[in-house]
Amino acid sequence: MAKRIRINWKQEGVEKTFLEACVHEITVNGHEGSSLKQASWKTVAENLKTQHNFIVEQRQMKNHYDFLKGKFAAWLKLKNKTGNVYDPVTNSFNLSEKEWQIEMKSNKYVEALRSAPLAFPELCCQLYEGSTSNGFDSWGPSSTLPHPSEEVKSTIWMVWMSNALKWIPQVKVLVRSQVSGPPKKGEKRKHKATLESKLIEVVGDIGLG
């Protein structure tokens, strides 16, 4: 059996192309489990071969995808750590040796992060953010994370909406329960307006407004 050749992901341009291709495939074709669909992996491999003459198998791509996901999660945790330990200019962390040792004991990916900064944080945010945080909350106006592309946000929003709209009948029942009693004679229009106002208020609270 031939020995598998170890590939070099540090080859110039390879990792950026890999991340961009993964973001595009997930945006267009969605996930399968915790990563890409099989057809998408083939497309990513073709992009790497065409642009960099970089030959890679699906298992190797999946392993690198998972490695970067773990590294990104470690980066995000340290970045959000209190004490302003992150320097966005150098994309590095100002930690003492003792602090590094503590972090490395709690997360195996921290050692990889210490030896080499996370490459292309913005692309990693677009690719992994939804699986390591609370989704849209992390992309709010106060967020310090780079925003995902409009195409990515649009796709995620449509998926979220399709699920959230299932709640509308229950929301209507809840709203009606908050408006006391049936409408009095001559006040049907006012009662309807009150219902609509309450519905908009509740819908806004759950993020549909």
N, C-alpha and C positions, 0 to 999 in steps of 0.2 A: 504493500500500500504506500503510495507516494506521500511524502511528508507535506503537510499544508504550509504554504509560504506565508510568513507573517507580513501583513500589510502595514504600510506607514501612513497613518492618518494625518501626519504632520506635513505631508507633501503640500507644497504651496497651492492654495485655492481649493483643495479637496474638501476640507471641513465646511467651508462657507457654502460651496455648491451642495454638499450633502444636506445641510440644514435648510437651505432655501428650497431644495427639491422636496424635502419632507414636509415643510410648511405648506407648500403648494399642493401636494398630494392630499394632505389631511383636509385642507380647505375645500378642495374640489371633490374628493372621494370619501372623506371621512375616515374614522378609525376602524380598526378591527381589534377588539380587545384593548390592550394598552398601547398598541402601536399602529403601524400602517397595514393596509390590506396587501395581500400577496401581489396583486397586479401593480400596486403602487411601488412596492419594493423593486419590481422589475424596471419600472420607469426611472426610479432613482439610480439604479445600477447603470442604466443606459446613459443617463446624464453624466455620471462620473466617467464612464468609458469614453463618451464623445468629447467631453470638455477637457479631460485630464489624462486620458488613456489609463485610467485607474480601474483595474479589474477587481471586483469584490463579490463575494457570495452573500446571499440573503441572511444567513446566520451571522456573518461578520458584521453586516449592516445593523442587524437587530441588536447584537451585543454592544456595538458602539452607540446606538440610539439609547439603550438602557444605561450605559456608562455616563453619557452626557446628561441624561435625565437625573441620575443620582448626583452628579457633580453640580448641576444647576440647583437642585434642592438644597445642597450644602451651601452653595453661594448665596441663595436667597435667604436662608436662615441667618447666615453671618451678616448679610447686608442689612437685615432688619434688626440686628442685635443693637441694644441700647449702648450708647457711648460713642457713637459716630466712628466706628472702627473701619468703615469702608471709605476708600478714596476713589471717587468716580473718574478722576483724571488718569490715574494709573491702573484702575480696575484691580486694586489690591487691598489687602486688609492689614490694619495696624494692630497686630496682636503680639503679646509677649510670648516667649518660648513656653512658659507655663500654660498660657491660654491656648496656644496651638495644641499642646499635648492633651489638654482636657477636651478640646473639640474633636481631635482625632480619635480619642477613645470612644466618643459618643456617636461618631459618624465616620465610616470607613472612607467616604469620598473626600473628606476634608484634606487628607494627606495629598491626594491628587490635585486638589485646589491650591494647596500651599506651594507645591512644586511648579505648577503652571497655572496662571490665571485662566478663568473661564473665557474661552474665545467666543466672540460674537454674542454678548449677553442679550442684545435686542432680539436676535433670531431665536435664541433659546427661550426667551420670554414668550414669544409668539407660539413656539412649538409646545412648550411644557407648562406654561403658566396655569392653564385650566386644570391640570392634574395635580398641582402642588399647592393650590390655594383655594379661595372661595369664589373663583371665577371673576365676574364683572366687578365685584367690590374692589379687587386689587387694581382695577384699571380706572378707578374714580379720579376726579380732578385733583385730589390730594396725593395721589400715588407718586412715588419717586421712580417707579419702574417705567421703562420705555413702553409706549402704547403699541399694541399689535396693529397690523395693517388694517385698513378699512375693510378689505375683502375678508380677512379672518374674522373681524368683529361682526360683520354682516352675517356670515355663515353661522357663527355661534349664537347670535341674537335670534335668527330664524328658528334654530333648534330649540332654544330656550322658550321662545314664544309658543311654538307648537305644543309644548308640554304645559306651559302656564295657562293657556287658553282653556285647558280642560277644567281649570278651577272656576271658571266663570259661573256655571250654574250654582255651585256651592257659595260663591261670593254673593250672588243675588239673594239666595236664601238668608245669608247672614245679614245683608243690608236690610231686607224686609223685616227681619226680626228686631232691627234697631229703630225702625220707624213705628211708633206706637199707634195701634188701632187702624181701622179702615178709614178712608177719606170721608170727611163730612160732606153733606150736600153742598154743591157749588164749589168744592175745594179739590176736585179730582186733578185739575191741572197743577195746582200747588203741590198736591201729594206726589204726583208723578215727577215733578221737578226735584222734590226732596229726595226721592228714590234715586234719581239720576245723579244728584249731587253726592249722595252717600256712596254710590257705586264708583264714581270717579275717584272719590277720596280713598276708598279701600283699594281699588285697583292701583292707584298711584303708590300706595304704601307697599304693595308687593312688587312694584317695579315695572308695571305695564303702562303707566301713564307717562 
